Amino acid sequence: MEDMQNFEHIKERFISADLDDKINIYTTVQGLSVEQYKELLRYFPLKHLWKLEKAMI
């Protein structure tokens, strides 16, 4: 339950973040499930997906 509350907090931060902060959150947060990472991607602007991919290399 605590993990889900923590994820909800991360998701709220992610949603309200600017593009650079979204990339930073996505690439530095640890311990999320694949489904949680996918959920965050729903709030990432697809036209900038290449920037996220570049940051993950």
C-alpha positions in Angstrom: 0.0 0.0 0.0 2.8 2.4 0.9 4.5 1.7 -2.5 1.2 2.7 -4.3 1.0 5.9 -2.3 4.7 6.6 -3.2 3.9 5.9 -6.9 0.9 8.3 -6.7 3.2 11.0 -5.4 5.7 10.3 -8.2 2.9 10.4 -10.8 1.6 13.7 -9.5 5.1 15.2 -9.6 5.6 13.8 -13.1 2.3 15.2 -14.4 3.0 18.7 -13.2 6.7 18.7 -14.2 8.2 20.4 -17.3 9.7 18.3 -20.0 13.3 18.3 -18.5 12.0 17.3 -15.1 9.8 14.6 -16.6 12.9 13.1 -18.2 14.8 13.4 -15.0 12.1 11.7 -12.9 11.6 8.9 -15.5 15.3 8.1 -15.7 16.2 8.4 -12.1 13.3 6.9 -10.1 13.9 3.3 -9.1 11.8 0.4 -8.0 8.8 0.9 -10.3 7.0 -1.9 -12.1 6.8 -2.0 -15.9 3.2 -1.1 -15.6 4.0 2.0 -13.5 6.6 3.1 -16.0 4.0 2.7 -18.8 1.5 4.7 -16.8 4.0 7.6 -16.5 4.5 7.5 -20.3 0.8 8.3 -20.7 1.7 11.7 -19.4 4.8 12.3 -21.5 4.4 14.4 -24.7 4.9 11.9 -27.5 6.4 14.4 -29.9 9.4 14.6 -27.4 9.7 10.9 -26.9 13.0 10.9 -28.8 14.5 13.1 -26.0 13.5 10.5 -23.4 15.0 7.8 -25.5 18.2 9.7 -25.9 18.4 10.3 -22.1 18.1 6.6 -21.4 21.1 5.6 -23.6 
